[in-house]
Every structure is written in C-alpha cells, then in structure tokens.
Amino acid sequence: MSKSIIVAEQSEIIRKGLVYLVEALGLFRTIREVACASALDENIERFQPDVLILNPSMVSGNTLEVLKEKQNGEIKIAAIVYALFDDELMGLFDDVIMVSDTRQKIQKKINALLDKTPAKKNQKPEETLSVRELDVLKLLVKGMSNKEISDKLFISIHTVISHRKNITQKLNIKSVAGLTVYAILNEIISMDEVQ
Amino acid sequence: MKDIIISGRMKMADIISHDKRALVLLPRFGIEMGVGDKSVKDICNQKEIDTDFFLLMVNVFLNANYFPDRKLKSVDVDMLLLYLENSHKYYLEEKIPYLESLIEEFKKTVDHPATEQLDKFFKQYIIEVKDHLAYEDHTAFPYVAALSEQIKKNNPDISAVDYHIGVFEERHDNIEEKLSDLKSLLIKYFPPSNDRYIRIRILNELMDFEEDLINHARIEDKVLIPIVEHLEQKVN
C-alpha cells in the first residue's frame, strides 16, 4: 500500500464522494484532495502521485501534455466527467469516470489505472457508410423491401437488417423518407430514381 | 425550475417564466396569460379547475421522473379528455401550420434538388400525425368517455363500448421519431446555403414540437392509460 492518488475536483460533494470510494479500495497510502486548479501543479510536484483523478475543466492550456511528459507516463490520469468536453482533450486521459458510474465501476477503473494496461477506452464510432451500406441504402430509398434487397445483393435478410441498423445509427436518420433526402443530398441517387 | 415539483402555493407567473414549457399548458386548461401575482390554487379556483388535477398534469408534463400513482384515482376523466383534445387542437391549429409555412419558406430560400424531397417527406409526416391525432380524437377518446359514462351508472353495460385501451397502447407509436430525422437532415446534411435564419427558426420549432409531443405522450402513458385500465377492471 505505497501508492498515492490526487483527487482534483471543484465540487465538494463529488470530490468527497470520490475520496470515500478511493479510501474503501484500500490501495492508496496517501489520498490528496485538490479543490482549485491553481493548487494542482504544486500538489503534483510535492506528492508525485501514481494516479490523478481530474476534472477536465481544471485543465488550462497544455498543462496535461507537459505533465505527462514530465512524469514520463508514470502518472495515470483519469477524468471525472459530468459535462461535455472536446475529444482532443479527453484523448489525453487514460480513462474516464462518469459521475453516474456505479461504485463497482469506478473502483474497477481506478484499479485498472494502477495496472500497466489501463482499461480500454471507447472507440469513436465510425460515421461514414461502408460500400456495402451504401449499396443497401441505394436500394432502400428506391423503395425496395428487405427481401428484395437481399435477393438483389445475394445477402441474407438478416444481413440487410443489420446493415440498415448500422446506417440508421451512423446517420441518425430512422425513416426511409428521411434517408431518401440524405441520399439525394449526397448524390447517392438522383431525383428521378426516387419513386 | 426544472425537476422541481410544482405546488399550489407557487405563483403561476413564476412557473411560466422559469420553465417555458409550462407556457403551452395554460391554454389546454383554458387559462389565459395575464395571471398577475395569483397562485396556482387561486387561478384554478377561479377557473373551476381541480387544483390537484392541474398539479398532476403540470408535474407529469414538466418532469419525466414524476410518478403520479397515488393521485390517479381522483382524476376526473372528462377533464383529462378535454385537456388531451386541447393539446391536439394546439398541434393541429398552431404547430403544424406554422411548421408548414417555415418549410415552405425554406423551399423558396434554398436552391437544392433535395428540398423537394424534404418537402415530400414533411408532407407525408404531417398526414401521419393528423391520422394519429384523428384516431385518438375519434376512436380512443370517445371510448374512454363512454366507458367513464357507463361506470357512473348503477348497472354499467360494457357491451355499449366495444373497444379496449390495449389497442390504443399498441397503436401508440412515436410520432416524434421522424422529427428527429428532419432535425438530423437540417443540422448535419443540408449543405450551407443562404438560409441563415430560416433554418434556425425551423430547428427551434422542430425541437419545441418534438419535446411537446414527448411530454404529451408521457401524459397519455402515465395518466390516461392507467386510469382507463383501472376503469376497465371495474366493469370486467
């Protein structure tokens, strides 16, 4: 039990809550609280923590890059999140703790940070359609049924449905009528091809 | 004001100015603006609206997590139906014509072959919404009214009403779903054009209508359906 951790979070309720969960883990000898961004650097310098749980809103400029470089990647940093932050900033963290996470989930994440291989981060979902999905979309907006599409493309109905699901998820458009507008906008089909 | 439970002692004006969603509720109860400093209770008494019923509806409408179970039994079915019909009137007489005029303007402003398809999509959608509302107004609600009428009698005759609220539940599809498609198309996929403010106006209106429909559906699911199921149990 020689590890140390800093919990940097402005909200007292959330900070104390995290500290409580961290204490219960029994993994850390030193648990340090930081409530304002200005005290962050000094505390990291002094306590050389193994883990830092940090609210991304306390990050200014390239603090995080500098910190990682200085510590040679020795320090694992998790974000505590209850607001929207940009992807670039979030990419600098080793993991993300959501305020809505369960106790088990939070403790598992902190645990994983101490291992060499931190918990895998969520991959950003693909947004562009694959060639096959484009094929399905084309036939779909021409008014074909799942069965007709499956016959035409020599794939099972199940595969057609799965393509349709992916198309809807990627584009955030559910109805065929909406997909038709999308297809025309992106010149996937022309107006005359639409029924 | 979000996630606060509204009580009868609060000022009507405060409720509206803190949560604009409450704005559309007033005409559904026949309450006009110009409420002065009167409390919710004062206004309800003056308009002969049951305060508990008003509070129940406002809280279900404004708060997705509000469960009204305890208070459902005392709801006056005729008042509830009047409220629902007034909501439909607002959609048919105000929301839909306004959206139609906005889309018409968008079509004139934006020169792109896809606007024609968007217009077709929207017109089809309007037909679906009108069908949905007409079914409730002409089939589901008259059934509920007839059922509640029978129950007030000494010997309720259920054969007079050949319907079941389960049918309503099954048919109760999400009419707000396609609004979300329209939203995606306008936010993400229509290329930038000389449409500046009209697109903002449409999106504002789409989001407003979408939220209203979702809240409205919650009233039907959490208030209307449980009440009617309770009535049905009484006669069976």
Contacts between the chains, C-beta under 8 A, distances in Angstrom:
chain1	res1	chain2	res2	distance
A	171	B	184	6.8
A	171	B	189	7.9
A	172	B	180	7.4
A	172	B	181	8.0
A	172	B	184	4.4
A	172	B	188	7.4
A	173	B	181	4.7
A	173	B	184	5.3
A	173	B	185	6.9
A	174	B	177	5.8
A	174	B	178	7.5
A	174	B	180	7.2
A	174	B	181	5.8
A	175	B	121	7.7
A	175	B	177	7.2
A	175	B	178	5.3
A	175	B	181	5.2
A	177	B	120	7.4
A	177	B	121	4.2
A	177	B	124	5.9
A	177	B	125	7.5
A	177	B	178	7.4
A	177	B	181	7.6
A	178	B	121	6.2
A	178	B	178	6.7
A	178	B	181	3.2
A	178	B	182	7.0
A	178	B	184	7.3
A	178	B	185	6.3
A	180	B	117	5.7
A	180	B	121	7.0
A	181	B	114	5.5
A	181	B	117	4.8
A	181	B	118	5.1
A	181	B	121	5.7
A	181	B	185	5.4
A	181	B	189	7.6
A	182	B	185	6.5
A	182	B	189	5.5
A	184	B	113	6.2
A	184	B	114	4.2
A	184	B	117	5.2
A	185	B	112	7.4
A	185	B	114	4.5
A	185	B	185	7.5
A	185	B	189	5.1
A	185	B	190	6.4
A	185	B	191	7.3
A	186	B	189	7.2
A	191	B	113	5.3
A	191	B	116	7.1
A	191	B	117	7.2
A	194	B	117	6.7
